[in-house]
Structures are given as C-alpha cells and as structure tokens.
Amino acid sequence: MSENKTLVTTCLRVGVERIINLRHQILRPGLPVETARFDGDEEEDTFHFGCFVLSVGPDPLCCVTYKKSEYNTKPAWQLRGMATRKDFRGKKLGSILTAEAEIFIAKETGIDLFWCNARVEAVSFYKKIGWSSVSEVFDIPGVGPHIKMVKL
C-alpha cells in the first residue's frame, strides 16, 4: 500500500475483467468494448494490475497489463493497456502502480526487462519513471502514433 498525499492507494494483481472497463473508457472510447481486449490477455503468464482508492469506490482508477514478450531476443515483459481515469491523472497513480507491478513481476519471474509501445502523448510519463525511447515515431493503425520504449 502506498500513500499519495491524501490518497491511500492499493495496487493489486487482478483478472482482466476488473480492468477492462477502464481500459475501454480511456484507450478505446467510442469503440466496442471488445477492442479493449488484447491478444494474450487470458494467458496464464499475463499479469493485470489495478490501482484502487477505496475512499473513491471499488473500481480501479489506474490499470496496466504485462505480457511475456521477448525484446531483442531476450526474455522480457511488454507493458500494455495502461490507463488512468482522467480525473486522477497527475496524482502519481501510474508511477505507483508500475513500480509495484514491475517489482512484483521481477521477483515472481526473475525477468526484469520491460518494454512497451508508448503513445506519443505518454512518452514524457514513461521517461519520468525511468523508461528510455528506442525508436522513431511509428503509427499503429486505428490507435495512433507510438514510440517503442524500454526499461532495463
């Protein structure tokens, strides 16, 4: 459990069903909810996490998924589907959640290499939490411009 000024947060490993609505609302607004389901979500070695503030309610305010996926032929985890409710952005929930999730995953699996395809507008967030850009901007059709990032 982490304290964030007046917000007491709880970060938990959860099933994809606990985070799918937030993922849909933030990452795929106006599209069918099925578009917020990603390949590998149901795999046993995919990790889903939610950040909860119980004083706000039972739904996650921030979520992230990590799927086992090689990076440059090395075992790694791909961060995917990170979303934070708009009214809770800038309150460090994403920083808290990724830090706790990455520590958990590294301890659980022995793999501490992480990578992602970050939306261009989120690159500064990832840089603040220790990630580095490793590509030029590229487009993911239907989603928009991204940059590949890595955290060693």
C-alpha positions in Angstrom: 0.0 0.0 0.0 1.3 3.4 -0.9 0.3 6.9 0.4 -0.1 9.7 -2.2 -0.7 12.9 -0.3 -4.3 12.4 0.7 -4.9 9.3 -1.4 -4.3 5.9 0.1 -3.8 3.5 -2.8 -3.9 -0.2 -3.0 -2.3 -1.9 -6.0 -3.4 -5.5 -6.7 -2.9 -8.2 -9.3 -6.4 -8.7 -10.8 -8.2 -10.5 -13.6 -8.6 -8.7 -16.9 -12.4 -8.3 -16.2 -11.6 -5.9 -13.3 -9.8 -3.5 -15.6 -11.5 -3.9 -19.0 -14.0 -1.1 -18.4 -11.3 1.4 -17.5 -9.1 0.3 -20.5 -12.1 0.7 -22.8 -13.1 4.1 -21.4 -9.6 5.6 -21.7 -7.9 3.7 -24.6 -10.8 2.8 -26.9 -13.6 5.4 -26.3 -16.5 5.2 -28.7 -15.4 1.8 -30.0 -16.9 -1.6 -29.0 -15.6 -2.9 -25.6 -14.1 -5.9 -27.4 -11.5 -3.5 -28.9 -10.1 -3.1 -25.3 -9.3 -6.8 -25.1 -5.8 -7.7 -26.3 -4.2 -10.8 -27.6 -2.7 -12.7 -24.7 -5.0 -11.1 -22.0 -6.2 -14.6 -21.0 -2.8 -16.3 -21.0 -1.7 -17.7 -17.7 1.6 -15.7 -17.6 0.0 -12.3 -18.4 -0.2 -10.0 -15.4 -3.0 -7.5 -14.9 -2.9 -4.9 -12.1 -5.2 -2.3 -10.8 -4.7 0.7 -8.6 -7.6 1.3 -6.2 -8.5 4.1 -3.9 -11.1 2.7 -1.6 -12.4 6.1 -0.5 -13.3 6.7 -4.1 -15.0 3.3 -4.8 -14.4 -0.3 -5.8 -13.3 0.3 -9.4 -9.7 0.7 -10.4 -8.5 4.3 -11.1 -5.4 3.1 -13.0 -4.6 -0.2 -14.7 -1.7 -1.9 -16.5 -1.0 -5.2 -18.1 2.3 -7.0 -18.7 2.5 -9.8 -21.3 5.6 -12.0 -21.6 7.2 -10.9 -24.9 10.8 -11.0 -26.0 12.7 -7.8 -26.5 15.8 -8.2 -28.9 15.7 -11.9 -28.3 15.8 -11.6 -24.5 13.1 -12.6 -22.1 11.0 -9.6 -21.3 7.6 -8.2 -20.4 5.6 -5.9 -22.6 3.6 -3.2 -20.8 0.3 -2.9 -22.5 -3.1 -1.3 -21.9 -2.1 1.3 -19.3 -4.9 3.6 -18.5 -5.7 6.2 -15.7 -9.0 7.7 -15.1 -8.9 11.3 -16.4 -9.8 12.9 -13.1 -7.0 11.1 -11.4 -4.1 11.9 -13.8 -1.2 13.7 -12.3 -1.7 12.1 -8.9 1.2 9.6 -9.3 -1.1 6.6 -9.5 0.5 5.4 -12.7 4.0 5.7 -11.2 3.0 3.9 -8.0 1.2 1.1 -10.0 4.1 0.5 -12.5 6.7 0.5 -9.8 4.8 -2.0 -7.6 3.9 -4.2 -10.6 7.4 -4.3 -12.0 8.9 -5.3 -8.6 6.3 -8.0 -8.2 6.9 -9.4 -11.7 10.7 -9.3 -11.4 10.5 -11.2 -8.1 7.9 -13.6 -9.3 9.6 -14.5 -12.7 13.3 -13.4 -12.4 12.8 -11.2 -15.6 13.4 -7.5 -15.1 13.4 -6.3 -18.7 10.3 -4.3 -19.7 9.3 -2.7 -23.0 6.3 -1.0 -24.5 4.9 0.8 -27.5 4.0 4.1 -25.8 1.5 6.5 -27.2 3.4 9.7 -28.1 1.4 11.7 -25.6 2.5 9.3 -22.8 6.3 9.3 -23.6 7.1 12.0 -21.0 5.3 10.0 -18.3 7.4 6.9 -19.1 10.6 8.9 -19.2 9.8 10.3 -15.7 9.6 6.7 -14.3 12.8 5.5 -15.9 12.0 4.3 -19.3 14.0 5.2 -22.5 12.9 5.8 -26.1 14.4 3.3 -28.5 12.7 4.1 -31.8 11.4 6.8 -34.0 7.6 7.6 -34.0 5.6 4.9 -35.8 1.8 4.5 -36.4 -0.4 1.7 -35.0 -3.4 1.8 -37.3 -6.6 2.8 -35.6 -4.7 3.8 -32.4 -2.2 6.5 -33.5 1.5 7.4 -33.2 3.7 5.5 -30.8 7.4 5.2 -29.8 9.0 2.0 -28.6 10.4 2.3 -25.1 12.4 0.1 -22.8 13.2 -0.1 -19.0 16.2 -2.1 -18.1 
